[in-house]
Amino acid sequence: MSGMNDYDMRLFVNGQIIRVEIKSSLKCCDVFKFQGIKPEYFDLLVFAFVDPVQGVVIKTVDGNDFWAWAQNKKSQKQGYDFRVNDTMNHKSVQLTEWAEDGSLNQMEV
């Protein structure tokens, strides 16, 4: 999906362009590690959690919410690393889960 832009996709929503970055991680040692996240380049971040039992689980976070978390972290040239435990929830960043049909997961609403 990468191309000439610093983000993966561009969506047109309610008259605005939304820059979307997509990161995936395979569960390893009960943790998911997403790497190279550069919040200055996106408005919406999509996480694809690849779990050997549950399959692929999609969650998102607003760019501003991710920036709030990143402000307390050391900046890296290649972007931020973001670790999420095996429950696919983060202690300080609210992740929104999406169902396979593209609707919000009812447990998250």
N, C-alpha and C positions, 0 to 999 in steps of 0.2 A: 503494500500500500504506500510505501514511501515514494516520494517523487522529488520534485524541485522545491517543495515547500518544507518548512520546519515542523510541520504537523502532518498527520496522516489523511485526514478528510476535512472537507468543508461542507457544512450543512446550511441550508437557508431556512430559518425558523422565524416566523412572525416578523418578516421583513428585515431580519438581521442575519449576518453571516456568523456562524459558530465554528470556530476552529477546534477540531477533535484530534486528540492523540490517543492511540491504542497501544496498550502494553499487555504482554502475556507472560505468565510464569507457571512452570510446572512445579507442583508441590515436592519439596525435598526436605527431608528431616523435619517434618511437621511445620514447615514455614514456606510461604511464597515470597520470592524476592523479585521485585520489579526494579529494573535498572535503567539509568539514562533518562530520567524524567526531567524535562526542562519546562517548568510551569510558565515561563515567559512566552512560550509559543502556542499555548492552547487555552481554550475557554472551557472545555469539557474533557475530562480524562476517563477513558474506558479501560477497565481492568478485565482481562480474560484469565480467570483462575482455572488452570488445567489440573483436575484432580482425578487420580486413577479410579476412584469409586464413583464420584458424583458426575464425572464428565466435565464439560466446560460450564463454568458459572460466570455470568457477566454482571459486573457492578460498575457504577460510575461515581465520580466525584466532581463537583463544580471546581473550576480552575481557581476561583478566589479562596475556596476552602482549603485546597491543596497548598496554595501560596501561604496561607496562615500557618499551616504546619511547617512549611519549608523555612519560614523566617527564623525559626529557632534552631535550624540545622546548618551545618557547615556546607557552604556551596562547593560544588565540584565542577571542574571543567566539562566533564562528560554528563553532567546532570546529577540528580539526586537518586539515591537508592531508597526504596520503600519496602519494608518488610511487613508482612501480614501473617498472623498466626493461622493455624489450620482450621479455625472456625470461619475464616474469611471475613473477619471483623477486625477493625483497627481500634486501638484504645483511645485515640484522639482525633481521628478523621472519620466522619460519618460517610459510609459507603451505601449507595442505593442499589439494591438488587433488582434485576430485570428477569422476567419470565421468558421462556423460549419463544413465545408469540410476540415479544416486544413490549408487553405491558409491564407495569410495575408489579413486583412480587407483593402479593397482598399482606404478607407478614411484615413488610417494610413500611407500608403506608401508614 
